[in-house]
């Protein structure tokens, strides 16, 4: 069986804000507006945010390959060495054929959340909220891009990847972030985890991606999951995702 870790155990990426090509229309949708229906007073505020956002971002992503996997079908458990995850049915079903996993983190950096917080503290709630939305889209779009690049690198080795899955979604308990971070170096890509399993910087994501010859990439199966707060519920069509 081919292994990604035979070639590289750690992959890291850095992106500029402009590389992500985040569009006004995408942000309008995230704020609940139909295309072109954003109120006129809001449009120049959003344009100014987009012109300045790059100054507040430090966008990084990293993946670390792990093998020595053991799957327990009846209990939906995945053991990575001595660390055991209770994935629950949906995530387990997507990863069960993997020969390896990539543990990932991605962050927009602390600056954009600090900017949002400062605006809100000063009473500019509308702009602060919009900056927060931009920060969320930055980290998700950056991870989309990193995942696409990772898929291309794995395809070159004759390997496939699954979609990405994070603690807190599809029934996978968020407290297992601590187990996930135990597989990463301290402060990997500048991200830390609190005792309450919250990441810092706030605009960060983490999780796992399956790697192998006998797995498949599936779009998020939102009809199988009852989570109403999942950021992927409206991202079922991953932009530019290599499979």
C-alpha positions in Angstrom: 0.0 0.0 0.0 1.3 3.4 -0.9 1.8 5.9 1.9 1.8 9.7 1.7 4.0 9.8 4.8 6.8 8.1 2.9 7.2 11.3 0.8 6.3 14.0 3.3 5.0 13.9 6.9 4.3 17.7 7.2 3.0 20.1 4.6 2.5 23.8 5.2 1.0 26.6 3.1 0.8 30.3 3.4 -1.6 32.5 1.5 -2.1 36.2 0.9 -5.6 37.6 1.3 -5.7 38.5 -2.4 -4.9 34.9 -3.4 -8.2 33.8 -1.9 -10.2 35.9 -4.3 -13.1 36.4 -1.8 -15.9 38.0 -3.6 -18.5 40.6 -2.6 -21.3 38.3 -3.8 -20.1 35.5 -1.7 -20.1 37.7 1.4 -23.5 39.1 0.6 -24.9 35.5 0.6 -23.2 34.8 3.9 -24.9 37.9 5.4 -28.3 36.7 4.1 -28.7 38.9 1.1 -29.7 37.8 -2.4 -27.1 38.7 -5.1 -27.1 42.4 -5.6 -29.7 43.1 -2.9 -27.3 44.4 -0.2 -28.6 47.8 0.9 -26.6 50.7 -0.7 -25.2 52.1 2.6 -23.7 48.7 3.4 -21.9 48.2 0.1 -19.1 50.8 0.5 -18.5 49.5 4.0 -17.9 46.0 2.7 -15.7 47.3 -0.1 -13.5 49.2 2.4 -13.3 46.1 4.6 -12.1 44.0 1.5 -9.6 46.7 0.7 -8.1 46.6 4.2 -8.5 43.0 5.2 -5.2 41.8 3.9 -3.5 44.1 6.4 -5.1 42.1 9.3 -4.5 38.5 8.0 -1.7 36.0 8.6 -3.1 33.1 6.7 -1.5 29.7 7.3 -2.4 26.1 6.9 -0.6 22.9 7.8 -1.2 19.1 7.6 0.6 16.3 9.3 0.3 12.8 8.0 -0.3 10.0 10.5 -0.4 6.2 9.9 -0.7 3.3 12.4 -4.5 3.5 12.1 -7.0 1.0 13.6 -10.7 1.2 12.9 -13.4 -0.3 15.2 -16.5 -0.7 13.1 -19.1 -1.5 15.8 -18.1 1.4 18.0 -17.2 3.8 15.2 -13.7 4.4 16.7 -10.5 5.4 15.0 -7.2 4.8 16.9 -4.1 6.7 15.7 -1.4 5.0 17.6 -2.5 5.4 21.3 -5.0 8.2 20.6 -8.6 6.9 20.1 -11.4 9.1 18.5 -15.1 8.4 18.8 -16.0 9.6 15.3 -19.7 8.7 15.3 -21.3 7.0 12.3 -21.1 9.7 9.6 -17.5 10.7 10.0 -16.4 7.1 10.6 -18.2 6.0 7.4 -16.1 8.5 5.4 -12.8 7.7 6.9 -13.0 3.9 7.4 -11.1 3.0 4.3 -8.1 5.3 4.8 -4.6 4.0 5.2 -3.5 7.3 6.7 -5.0 10.5 7.9 -3.8 14.1 7.6 -4.4 16.2 10.8 -4.9 19.8 9.7 -5.1 23.3 11.1 -5.7 26.5 9.2 -6.0 30.0 10.6 -6.6 33.6 9.4 -4.4 34.8 12.2 -5.4 36.9 15.2 -5.5 40.3 13.5 -8.9 40.1 11.8 -10.7 39.0 15.0 -8.9 41.8 16.9 -10.1 44.3 14.3 -13.7 43.1 14.6 -13.5 43.2 18.4 -12.1 46.7 18.4 -14.9 48.0 16.1 -17.6 46.4 18.3 -16.0 47.8 21.4 -16.1 51.3 19.8 -19.8 50.8 19.1 -19.5 50.1 15.3 -21.4 46.9 15.5 -22.3 46.7 11.9 -18.8 47.0 10.6 -17.5 44.7 13.4 -20.0 42.0 12.4 -19.0 42.3 8.7 -15.3 42.0 9.5 -16.2 38.9 11.6 -18.0 37.4 8.6 -14.9 38.1 6.4 -12.6 36.4 8.9 -14.8 33.3 8.8 -14.7 33.2 5.1 -11.0 33.8 5.0 -10.2 30.7 7.0 -12.7 28.4 5.2 -11.5 29.6 1.8 -7.9 29.2 2.8 -8.6 25.6 3.9 -10.5 24.9 0.7 -7.4 26.1 -1.2 -5.0 24.1 1.0 -7.2 21.0 0.6 -7.2 21.3 -3.2 -3.4 21.6 -3.2 -3.1 18.6 -0.9 -5.4 16.6 -3.1 -3.2 17.3 -6.1 -0.1 16.3 -4.2 -1.7 13.0 -3.1 -3.0 12.3 -6.6 0.5 12.6 -7.9 1.3 9.7 -5.6 -1.6 7.7 -6.8 -3.6 8.4 -3.6 -7.1 9.9 -3.0 -8.4 12.0 -0.2 -11.7 12.3 1.6 -13.4 15.6 2.4 -12.3 17.2 5.7 -14.0 16.6 9.0 -13.8 18.5 12.3 -14.7 17.8 15.9 -18.0 19.4 16.7 -19.8 18.4 13.5 -21.7 15.3 12.3 -22.0 14.1 16.0 -18.2 14.1 16.6 -17.8 15.6 20.0 -15.9 18.9 20.1 -14.1 17.9 23.2 -12.0 15.5 21.0 -10.2 18.6 19.8 -7.8 17.9 22.7 -7.0 14.5 21.3 -6.6 16.0 17.8 -4.2 18.6 19.1 -2.2 16.0 20.9 -1.1 14.7 17.5 0.2 18.2 16.5 3.3 20.1 17.6 2.7 22.9 20.1 1.5 26.1 18.4 1.4 24.4 15.0 0.7 27.2 12.4 0.3 29.6 15.3 -2.8 27.9 16.7 -3.4 27.0 20.3 -6.2 25.2 22.1 -7.8 26.3 25.3 -9.0 24.0 28.1 -12.5 24.5 26.8 -11.4 23.2 23.3 -11.6 26.7 21.7 -8.9 27.6 19.2 -6.9 30.7 19.3 -6.8 32.6 17.0 -10.6 32.4 16.9 -10.7 32.3 13.1 -9.1 28.9 12.8 -10.3 25.4 11.8 -8.9 21.9 12.5 -9.8 18.4 11.7 -8.8 15.3 9.7 -8.7 14.2 6.1 -8.5 10.5 5.1 -5.8 9.4 2.6 -5.7 6.1 0.7 -6.1 4.2 -2.5 -9.5 2.8 -1.7 -11.4 5.8 -0.4 -13.6 8.3 -2.1 -14.2 12.1 -1.9 -17.8 12.9 -1.0 -19.4 16.3 -0.7 -20.8 16.9 2.8 -23.8 14.7 3.4 -25.9 17.4 5.1 -29.1 15.5 4.7 -27.6 12.8 7.1 -26.7 15.3 9.8 -29.0 17.3 12.1 -26.4 20.0 13.1 -27.9 23.4 12.4 -24.7 25.4 13.2 -22.3 23.6 10.8 -20.3 26.0 8.6 -20.3 23.4 5.8 -24.1 23.1 5.5 -24.1 25.9 2.9 -20.7 24.9 1.5 -21.7 21.6 0.0 -20.2 22.6 -3.4 -16.5 23.1 -2.4 -15.1 25.6 -4.9 -12.3 24.3 -7.0 -11.9 21.1 -4.9 -9.7 18.5 -6.6 -10.9 15.0 -6.0 
